[in-house]
Amino acid sequence: MSYIILVVKACYAVGITPDELMPRTVASFASPKEDLSFTMKRAERFEQRRVTLLDQVRVARQRQHLDQSAASSVVDYHVLPARPRSSPTKGRRSPPRSPSGKPTTATGNDIDSTVVETERRRLEKIQARQLAEMHQMINWEIKQAELSAKQADEMAERKRQEDTAERDKARRLREAEAARRQRELDK
């Protein structure tokens, strides 16, 4: 059975769709009228839930894989010749042993610790990526604020210059009008 089919079946066994496991960027949580801290909290909550769901899907997938391998390894005991029952230990095999004499079979704890370690490394990568995204967003916001402040300063300077030019023009018009009246009076 295909790996993808197993994952989809595991998702449905947990009660979710595969889309819910897809990672999302912090920017996808942003809202125009919302503070960045709220956006970050929402993104963190989503990522924590996604990691929990991933763990549940992994467990369900492992369970399905074990069930499938157990079903394929079922032996028809009616076909095998009967084993003599003279000795209870005869025919039993002990698990393979390491040079120290301890059994070498992988335990559930070994598998769990490997899964946990892999998941821990994956989470560290996700957190590092999110931190980089957050720094990038903060730097972008700082740059936008600086640009906005610069534009506001330029606009204020332009307005001041326009006001000064209008006052000068009005003063010149008044002076020209006064000079014209004076010339008429002098006639």
Stockholm file with secondary structure:
# STOCKHOLM 1.0

chainA/1-187         MSYIILVVKACYAVGITPDELMPRTVASFASPKEDLSFTMKRAERFEQRRVTLLDQVRVARQRQHLDQSAASSVVDYHVLPARPRSSPTKGRRSPPRSPSGKPTTATGNDIDSTVVETERRRLEKIQARQLAEMHQMINWEIKQAELSAKQADEMAERKRQEDTAERDKARRLREAEAARRQRELDK
#=GR chainA/1-187 SS CCHHHHHHHHHHHHTCCGGGGSCCCGGGGCCTTSCHHHHHHHHHHHHHHHHHHHHHHHHHHHHHHHHHHHHHTCCCTTTSCCCCCSCSSTTCCCCCBCTTSSBCCCCHHHHHHHHHHHHHHHHHHHHHHHHHHHHHHHHHHHHHHHHHHHHHHHHHHHHHHHHHHHHHHHHHHHHHHHHHHHHHHHC
#=GC SS_cons         CCHHHHHHHHHHHHTCCGGGGSCCCGGGGCCTTSCHHHHHHHHHHHHHHHHHHHHHHHHHHHHHHHHHHHHHTCCCTTTSCCCCCSCSSTTCCCCCBCTTSSBCCCCHHHHHHHHHHHHHHHHHHHHHHHHHHHHHHHHHHHHHHHHHHHHHHHHHHHHHHHHHHHHHHHHHHHHHHHHHHHHHHHC
//
